[in-house]
């Protein structure tokens, strides 16, 4: 006869501020990696569209490598291989650089698809109307591109937020890392990770809502909150 499981959430709920602090670190990692990845992606997209053929091949090589190897392996290389060359990175910095490297490739693909979606006849019509190159970019290209890209960019940010959980493997005390700590201290693994799952859901729902508001009121992009 099996003994029914009894759950004790009291000790875990008492540590909610501790877990919430880990969720804040997770969000910081995601925001920083996304912002830096956007910079890399914009640079790479510019090279693809306006750079020499060699630059385009290098960018394509980077995108293929970064999107076809696990992010975890990329961070492992930064954290464990670079010290062999005398380059020491803190766990947070190693995870941040690895996440940025990975995000830049995916965001580059999103941006490339967004710019490729601009119809040439719209640009030609703006030229006929006497728009300058800057006006064409501002009033024709960017509004269209932002509507096309905003939803995929939002989804990528949510994926990156959840992906910060792998930072716990390198000693970063984000939400999953602090959950491991709490689980080992209290021996309440089911309770610890159940609360962590709820916090991840809350975190992603807040991010989804915030992104939907930004999309609707800044870029006039059609987004769904739920």
C-alpha positions as CSV (number, residue, x, y, z in Angstrom):
1,X,0.0,0.0,0.0
2,X,1.5,3.3,-1.1
3,X,1.8,6.2,1.3
4,X,0.0,9.3,0.0
5,X,2.3,12.3,-0.6
6,X,1.8,15.3,1.7
7,X,2.9,18.7,0.4
8,X,4.2,21.4,2.7
9,X,4.4,24.7,0.9
10,X,4.8,26.8,4.1
11,X,8.6,26.9,4.2
12,X,8.8,27.6,0.5
13,X,6.2,30.4,0.6
14,X,8.2,32.0,3.4
15,X,11.1,32.3,1.0
16,X,9.1,34.0,-1.8
17,X,11.2,37.3,-1.5
18,X,14.3,35.1,-2.1
19,X,12.8,33.4,-5.1
20,X,11.5,36.7,-6.4
21,X,15.0,38.1,-6.3
22,X,16.1,35.2,-8.5
23,X,13.3,36.0,-10.9
24,X,14.5,39.6,-11.1
25,X,18.0,38.3,-12.0
26,X,16.5,36.1,-14.7
27,X,14.7,39.1,-16.2
28,X,17.9,41.2,-16.1
29,X,19.7,38.5,-18.0
30,X,17.0,38.2,-20.6
31,X,16.7,42.0,-21.1
32,X,20.4,42.6,-21.4
33,X,21.0,39.6,-23.7
34,X,18.0,40.7,-25.9
35,X,19.2,44.3,-26.1
36,X,22.8,43.4,-26.9
37,X,21.6,40.8,-29.3
38,X,19.5,43.4,-31.1
39,X,22.6,45.5,-31.6
40,X,24.5,42.5,-33.1
41,X,21.5,41.6,-35.3
42,X,21.2,45.1,-36.7
43,X,24.9,45.2,-37.5
44,X,24.7,41.8,-39.2
45,X,21.6,42.7,-41.1
46,X,23.2,45.9,-42.4
47,X,26.2,43.8,-43.6
48,X,23.9,41.4,-45.3
49,X,22.1,44.1,-47.1
50,X,24.7,46.7,-47.8
51,X,28.1,45.0,-47.1
52,X,30.5,43.3,-49.4
53,X,29.9,39.6,-50.4
54,X,32.6,38.4,-48.0
55,X,30.9,40.1,-45.0
56,X,27.6,38.5,-46.0
57,X,29.2,35.1,-46.0
58,X,30.8,35.7,-42.6
59,X,27.4,36.7,-41.2
60,X,25.7,33.7,-42.7
61,X,28.4,31.5,-41.2
62,X,27.8,33.0,-37.8
63,X,24.0,32.6,-38.0
64,X,24.3,29.0,-39.1
65,X,26.8,28.1,-36.3
66,X,24.9,29.9,-33.6
67,X,21.5,28.6,-34.5
68,X,22.6,25.0,-35.1
69,X,24.6,24.5,-31.8
70,X,23.0,24.4,-28.4
71,X,23.2,27.6,-26.4
72,X,24.3,25.5,-23.4
73,X,27.4,24.3,-25.3
74,X,28.2,27.9,-26.4
75,X,28.2,29.0,-22.7
76,X,30.2,26.0,-21.7
77,X,32.9,27.0,-24.1
78,X,33.0,30.5,-22.7
79,X,33.0,29.4,-19.1
80,X,35.4,26.4,-19.3
81,X,37.5,26.8,-22.5
82,X,38.4,30.5,-22.3
83,X,40.2,30.1,-18.9
84,X,42.6,27.8,-20.7
85,X,43.6,30.9,-22.8
86,X,43.8,33.0,-19.7
87,X,40.4,34.7,-20.1
88,X,38.3,34.4,-16.9
89,X,34.7,35.3,-16.9
90,X,32.3,35.4,-14.0
91,X,29.3,33.0,-14.2
92,X,26.9,35.9,-14.9
93,X,29.1,37.4,-17.6
94,X,29.7,34.0,-19.3
95,X,26.0,33.3,-19.4
96,X,25.3,36.9,-20.6
97,X,27.8,36.7,-23.4
98,X,26.7,33.3,-24.5
99,X,23.0,34.3,-24.5
100,X,23.8,37.5,-26.4
101,X,25.9,35.5,-29.0
102,X,23.0,33.1,-29.5
103,X,20.3,35.8,-29.5
104,X,22.1,37.9,-32.1
105,X,21.9,35.1,-34.7
106,X,18.1,34.4,-34.1
107,X,17.3,38.1,-34.1
108,X,19.3,38.6,-37.3
109,X,17.1,36.0,-39.0
110,X,14.0,37.8,-37.7
111,X,15.3,41.2,-38.9
112,X,16.3,39.9,-42.3
113,X,12.8,38.4,-42.8
114,X,11.3,41.7,-41.8
115,X,13.3,43.8,-44.3
116,X,12.8,41.2,-47.0
117,X,9.0,41.6,-46.6
118,X,9.1,45.2,-47.8
119,X,7.6,45.3,-51.3
120,X,9.9,47.1,-53.8
121,X,6.9,48.8,-55.4
122,X,6.2,50.7,-52.1
123,X,9.7,52.0,-52.1
124,X,9.5,53.0,-55.8
125,X,6.2,54.7,-55.2
126,X,7.8,56.8,-52.4
127,X,10.7,57.7,-54.7
128,X,8.2,58.9,-57.3
129,X,6.5,61.1,-54.7
130,X,9.9,62.7,-54.0
131,X,10.7,61.1,-50.7
132,X,14.3,61.3,-49.6
133,X,16.2,58.1,-48.6
134,X,15.8,59.0,-45.0
135,X,12.1,59.7,-45.4
136,X,11.6,56.3,-47.2
137,X,13.3,54.5,-44.3
138,X,11.3,56.4,-41.7
139,X,7.8,56.5,-43.3
140,X,7.8,53.4,-45.6
141,X,10.3,50.8,-44.5
142,X,10.4,51.0,-40.7
143,X,6.6,51.1,-40.0
144,X,6.2,48.0,-42.2
145,X,9.2,46.2,-40.8
146,X,8.2,46.8,-37.2
147,X,4.7,45.4,-37.7
148,X,6.2,42.3,-39.3
149,X,9.0,41.8,-36.8
150,X,7.4,42.7,-33.5
151,X,5.5,39.5,-32.8
152,X,8.5,37.2,-33.6
153,X,10.8,39.5,-31.5
154,X,8.3,39.3,-28.6
155,X,8.2,35.5,-28.8
156,X,12.0,35.4,-28.9
157,X,12.2,37.5,-25.8
158,X,9.9,35.1,-23.9
159,X,11.9,32.1,-25.1
160,X,15.1,33.9,-23.8
161,X,13.5,34.7,-20.5
162,X,12.7,31.0,-19.9
163,X,16.1,30.0,-21.3
164,X,17.9,31.9,-18.5
165,X,17.2,28.8,-16.3
166,X,20.3,27.2,-17.8
167,X,22.4,29.9,-16.0
168,X,21.9,27.9,-12.8
169,X,24.3,25.2,-14.2
170,X,27.1,27.8,-14.0
171,X,26.3,29.0,-10.5
172,X,24.2,32.0,-11.3
173,X,21.5,32.4,-8.6
174,X,18.6,33.3,-10.9
175,X,15.2,31.8,-10.3
176,X,16.1,28.2,-11.1
177,X,19.4,28.5,-9.2
178,X,17.7,29.7,-6.1
179,X,15.1,27.0,-6.4
180,X,17.8,24.4,-6.4
181,X,19.3,26.0,-3.3
182,X,16.0,26.1,-1.5
183,X,15.2,22.5,-2.5
184,X,18.5,21.2,-1.1
185,X,18.0,23.2,2.2
186,X,14.4,22.2,2.8
187,X,14.2,18.8,1.0
188,X,11.0,20.0,-0.4
189,X,11.8,19.6,-4.1
190,X,8.2,19.2,-5.4
191,X,7.1,22.3,-3.5
192,X,10.1,24.3,-4.5
193,X,9.9,23.7,-8.2
194,X,6.1,24.1,-8.2
195,X,6.4,27.6,-6.8
196,X,9.2,28.3,-9.2
197,X,7.0,27.2,-12.1
198,X,4.2,29.6,-11.0
199,X,6.8,32.4,-10.8
200,X,8.0,31.7,-14.3
201,X,4.4,31.8,-15.5
202,X,3.8,35.1,-13.8
203,X,7.1,36.5,-15.2
204,X,6.3,35.5,-18.8
205,X,2.7,36.8,-18.5
206,X,3.9,40.2,-17.3
207,X,6.4,40.3,-20.1
208,X,3.8,39.3,-22.7
209,X,1.4,41.9,-21.5
210,X,4.1,44.6,-21.5
211,X,5.2,43.7,-25.0
212,X,1.5,43.7,-26.2
213,X,1.0,47.2,-24.9
214,X,4.3,48.4,-26.5
215,X,3.2,46.8,-29.8
216,X,-0.2,48.4,-29.8
217,X,0.6,51.9,-28.8
218,X,4.1,52.5,-30.2
219,X,4.3,50.4,-33.4
220,X,0.5,49.8,-34.0
221,X,1.3,46.2,-34.3
222,X,-1.5,43.7,-33.8
223,X,-0.6,41.6,-30.8
224,X,-2.5,39.2,-28.5
225,X,-2.0,39.2,-24.7
226,X,-3.4,35.8,-24.2
